[in-house]
Amino acid sequence: MFFKKIPGNNKTKKELILGVKTNRISHAQLFSGNSGSGKLALAFAYARYLNCMNKLDEDSCGKCSSCFKYNSLTHPDLHLIFPVLKIGGAKTAISDHFINTWREFVLKNVYGSLNDWIDTFGAENKTGESGLIYKDEAISLHKKLSLKNFEGAYRIILVWMPEQMDIKTSNKLLKLLEEPPNRTIFLVVSEKPDILLPTIVSRLQKTHIQDFTIDDIVAFFKNENVSAKKIKQLKSTVGPDLGKIKLLLEEGNQENDLFYNFSSWMRFVYKMDVVNVSKWVDSISGMGRKYQKIFLSYCIKMIRECIIFNYADNLLIKTDEKEFVFISKFAPFVHEQNSVLIIEELEKAIHSSKRNANSKILFFALSLQMIKYLKVKRKFAIN
């Protein structure tokens, strides 16, 4: 990953590069930001720049032996730590056991989420675990740090999603941060730094990565056959999460239109049209678990937009024209008596999907609940 390939974040890029040029390099740094932001991409670009043998003014050279190895994330002085699962009855689980799969995952979409990574385990994740960084990881890292650097100017320890560490791992990592080996840099990439041990956070130089703007996202896809209008629609749907936008485009979101699926579903359940509900369930069940979770999140967003339409200033609504037209007609059926119940059911469905629930059973049962809740009458008129 190069700085130039990451959209936006120009101020952060300049600060990171200037720190290297002036030799102001903290041994432990925190890159924090929301899901789908550029935090991991920037951490990789920074790590590459630190070890680049022919640094340019604004980026790594891309031609030296170090850069070639960073292209595949196989530099011997780049150590990667990330959440994993204990599968197949394994008693221990460390990142090295899954390193090739994780490299492939990141190189395909460096803006992907923890859920996207855990989804790669598929049926092996029978209990729907979210992944952990176990104490075995800290033991393995301690052994690695007892060795000298192989060839790089710096040894990089990149920890992705440290909030998934258990307390034993956190305490062992704290000891390493307190007494780091010479020329070793810890890059900690987190979405929830507030839940890390305060003693760990206090030892990290903090860099907060802002969400991508619509201009950043449009620029990112400028060389692909995707219109700015399509990008704006997707941002309206999933927010500034570049990982989700990229995923939707790769999975053919033009065919699996979120709005079409939501509006059709709501019409069927309101009419109690069980035949079409069943056909709709068959259709959505074949679209893949990743799409289903994004769709359920989109449903929550649309219900919330209905609440805003009913009780707040319509200028606060974040939808495109066809969504707004639908909401203006559908909002009267979403009110104080059923809105919380509907959102809770959708959130339960997301949780069940993460635990590998059967899609057909999940969405049919959810449809029956939607039929029930949309028939709930409101007590007070909406002006």
SULMOMO-V786020 format. One record per backbone hydrogen bond with DSSP energy under -1.0 kcal/mol. NH is the residue of the N-H (numbers start at 0). CO is the residue of the C=O. E is the energy in kcal/mol with one decimal. If there is no record, write none. Layout:
BEGIN
NH_CO_E + NH_CO_E
END
This chain:
BEGIN
5_2_-1.6 + 12_8_-2.3 + 13_9_-2.2 + 14_10_-2.1 + 15_11_-2.3 + 16_12_-2.4 + 17_13_-2.6 + 18_14_-1.9 + 19_15_-1.4 + 20_16_-2.4 + 21_17_-2.3 + 22_19_-1.2 + 23_18_-3.0 + 28_185_-3.0 + 29_204_-3.4 + 30_187_-3.4 + 31_206_-2.1 + 32_189_-1.5 + 36_33_-1.8 + 41_37_-2.7 + 42_38_-1.9 + 43_39_-2.3 + 44_40_-2.4 + 45_41_-2.5 + 46_42_-2.3 + 47_43_-2.6 + 48_44_-2.1 + 49_45_-2.3 + 50_46_-1.3 + 55_58_-2.4 + 67_63_-2.0 + 68_64_-1.6 + 69_65_-1.8 + 70_66_-1.4 + 73_68_-2.6 + 77_74_-2.1 + 78_155_-3.2 + 80_157_-2.6 + 83_131_-2.7 + 89_86_-1.4 + 96_93_-1.4 + 97_94_-1.9 + 101_97_-2.4 + 102_98_-2.6 + 103_99_-2.0 + 104_100_-2.3 + 105_101_-2.8 + 106_102_-2.8 + 107_103_-1.5 + 108_104_-1.8 + 111_108_-1.9 + 116_112_-1.9 + 117_113_-2.7 + 118_114_-2.0 + 119_116_-1.3 + 120_117_-1.7 + 121_118_-1.4 + 123_120_-1.9 + 124_121_-1.7 + 125_123_-1.6 + 127_124_-1.1 + 131_83_-2.4 + 132_163_-2.2 + 136_133_-1.5 + 138_134_-1.7 + 139_135_-2.4 + 140_136_-2.6 + 141_137_-2.2 + 142_138_-1.5 + 143_139_-1.9 + 144_140_-2.5 + 146_143_-1.5 + 154_182_-2.7 + 155_76_-3.2 + 156_184_-3.1 + 157_78_-2.7 + 158_186_-2.7 + 159_80_-3.1 + 160_188_-2.8 + 163_160_-1.9 + 164_161_-2.1 + 165_132_-1.4 + 169_165_-2.3 + 170_166_-2.1 + 171_167_-1.9 + 172_168_-2.5 + 173_169_-2.1 + 174_170_-1.4 + 175_171_-1.4 + 176_172_-2.3 + 177_173_-1.8 + 178_174_-1.5 + 183_180_-1.1 + 184_154_-3.3 + 185_26_-3.2 + 186_156_-2.8 + 187_28_-3.4 + 188_158_-3.2 + 189_30_-2.2 + 194_191_-1.6 + 195_192_-1.4 + 199_196_-1.3 + 200_196_-2.2 + 201_197_-2.3 + 202_199_-1.4 + 203_200_-1.7 + 204_27_-2.7 + 206_29_-2.7 + 208_31_-3.7 + 216_212_-2.1 + 217_213_-2.5 + 218_214_-2.3 + 219_215_-1.8 + 220_216_-1.4 + 221_218_-1.2 + 223_220_-1.8 + 225_223_-2.7 + 230_226_-2.0 + 231_227_-2.4 + 232_228_-2.1 + 233_229_-2.2 + 234_230_-2.5 + 235_231_-2.1 + 236_232_-1.3 + 237_233_-2.9 + 238_234_-2.1 + 241_35_-1.6 + 241_239_-1.1 + 244_240_-2.2 + 245_241_-2.5 + 246_242_-2.1 + 247_243_-2.7 + 248_244_-2.1 + 249_245_-2.3 + 250_246_-2.1 + 251_248_-1.1 + 252_247_-1.8 + 254_251_-1.6 + 255_251_-1.6 + 256_254_-1.1 + 260_256_-2.3 + 261_257_-2.5 + 262_258_-3.1 + 263_259_-2.3 + 264_260_-2.0 + 265_261_-2.6 + 266_262_-1.9 + 267_263_-2.4 + 268_264_-2.6 + 269_265_-2.0 + 270_266_-2.0 + 272_267_-2.7 + 273_271_-1.5 + 276_272_-2.3 + 277_273_-2.4 + 278_274_-1.8 + 279_275_-2.7 + 280_276_-2.6 + 281_277_-2.1 + 282_278_-2.0 + 283_279_-2.8 + 284_280_-2.0 + 286_283_-1.3 + 291_287_-2.0 + 292_288_-2.2 + 293_289_-1.9 + 294_290_-2.9 + 295_291_-2.4 + 296_292_-1.9 + 297_293_-2.2 + 298_294_-2.2 + 299_295_-1.9 + 300_296_-2.1 + 301_297_-2.4 + 302_298_-2.2 + 303_299_-2.3 + 304_300_-2.1 + 305_301_-1.8 + 306_302_-1.8 + 307_303_-2.3 + 308_304_-2.4 + 309_305_-2.0 + 310_306_-2.4 + 311_307_-2.5 + 315_312_-2.1 + 316_313_-1.4 + 323_319_-2.3 + 324_320_-2.2 + 325_321_-1.9 + 326_322_-2.8 + 327_323_-2.5 + 329_325_-2.4 + 330_326_-3.1 + 332_329_-2.1 + 333_330_-2.4 + 338_334_-2.7 + 341_337_-2.5 + 342_338_-2.4 + 343_339_-2.5 + 344_340_-2.0 + 345_341_-2.1 + 346_342_-2.5 + 347_343_-2.3 + 348_344_-2.0 + 349_345_-1.9 + 350_346_-2.2 + 351_347_-2.6 + 352_348_-2.4 + 353_349_-2.1 + 354_350_-1.1 + 355_352_-1.8 + 356_351_-2.0 + 361_357_-2.7 + 362_358_-2.7 + 363_359_-2.0 + 364_360_-2.4 + 365_361_-2.2 + 366_362_-1.9 + 367_363_-2.0 + 368_364_-1.7 + 369_365_-2.3 + 370_366_-2.4 + 371_367_-1.8 + 372_368_-2.6 + 373_369_-2.5 + 375_372_-1.3
END
